[in-house]
Amino acid sequence: MATIEAKSATLPPGSRLPSVVQTFLFLVARRQTHRYLRRRFGETFTTRIAGRRLVVTLTRPEHIRTVFAGTPTIYHAGAGNAILAPVMGEHSVLVTDENEHQRTRKLLMPAFNGAALRGYGDLMAELAATDADGWPTGRAFAVHPRMNAVTLEIILRVVFGLGEGDRLTELRPRLRRISDIGPLTVLGWSYPRLRRFGRWRRNFENLQSVDRLLYAEIADRRRVGDLADRGDVLSRLLTAGGGDLTDEEVRDQMITLLLAGHETTATALAWSFHELARRPDIQRLAQRAADDGDEEYLQAVAKEAMRRRPVIQNVARMLTRPTEVAGYHLPAGTIVGPSISLVHQDATLHDDPDDFRPDRFIGKQPESGTWIPFGGGVRRCLGAGFSLQEAAAVLREVLTRYDLTPERAKPEFPKPRNITLTPSRGGRVIATPR
Ligand code: HEM
């Protein structure tokens, strides 16, 4: 994938609809629109959104691999996430690029490596068990809100390292409100003048209260004598690199981990239960794995749910220079977007892609570029291992206790909610004690 200086731009084929119509379709019906464009224009296509910005969608693994392996100074991911900066903060690992991104990511990584994850296992299992004990039985309910509550609790306790107490009680509902980010709320982040009114004022005041509580927690935590022995992500971050992150930098990463890690994992779990409830044969295998503590199979259930029902539809990189991608000479400023949804549904890459088959992931890794729920390269999701371990813990605690049936046989459809695609009715199931 060479950088080109002198060649003139060539663009993949794409829709000729006005940019404003394409933007609307991108916001409200991206999945269906992308499927149509893939059929109509082929494996690589162009759309124009938000003031004529060029977005080139990629669906071939070989092209996606080269984008993920591309030079970080050319392929900017942070720039594409800039809309999140007002809440995540300017230092967030998600919104920065190049040196600042590399430095922060390096400081965060030890908190997500294998040894650190093993240390989180017991607390994850305990919190998952407490939730599973409280599942309603014999009547239909939506799993997604429950999963949102349990993944928030895991972030608060394992990532923020908060113990029971006033600060946790005060932060819990406020953090829940922060992650409820509808498109209207996001508008207020980009137009600060709106913060004087209604929902935007409440949203802004909530964020200020969260900041006050978080800065107080950071100050208290810096003073504890046993910081180096504490295992939670916040404590690790305060000691990382000799503790050279400022309070503001630490705050930005914590809010980022909350927003990136909470609803995403909840959604993957809601889809896992949605699928298992409709496939008694697979559910029996998963229950046996839960009884035997077979973590590989339980993780495979979550992986297959993420393949069949992607939590996030695509990732994005903005080109800082004219660059050749997928055989086209693209101008600087173009967004290249590997499409998670289209790759996961491609019958040339996945046998019978509509079938829910966790054993695709047993004893083998998917070929590179064909299973990309966590993106890739230097921007690959930092919490991928964390979320799979967490998903397996929740699945284990639920499946050892209950049989699941769907409220209705008809599958729910993927509906945009915040940054994810959730089951349209929240994943309604009926749990019966085993
Ligand atoms: C099923 C659950 C999850 C899914 C589907 C998911 C998906 C993603 C995706 C698609 C990206 C962008 C990758 C790219 O641009 O190549 C990402 C980035 C990120 N995720 Fe996740 N994520 C999940 C859970 C988590 C969790 C649990 C955490 C942390 C507790 C987390 C933290 C992050 C961070 C910090 C980044 C930014 C990485 C960077 O820019 O260097 N995610 N995630």
Boltz pocket constraint, residues with backbone or C-beta under 6 A from the ligand:
constraints:
  - pocket:
      binder: B
      contacts: [[A, 77], [A, 93], [A, 94], [A, 105], [A, 159], [A, 256], [A, 257], [A, 258], [A, 260], [A, 261], [A, 262], [A, 264], [A, 265], [A, 268], [A, 311], [A, 312], [A, 314], [A, 315], [A, 316], [A, 372], [A, 373], [A, 374], [A, 375], [A, 376], [A, 377], [A, 378], [A, 379], [A, 380], [A, 381], [A, 382], [A, 383], [A, 384], [A, 386], [A, 387]]
      max_distance: 6.0
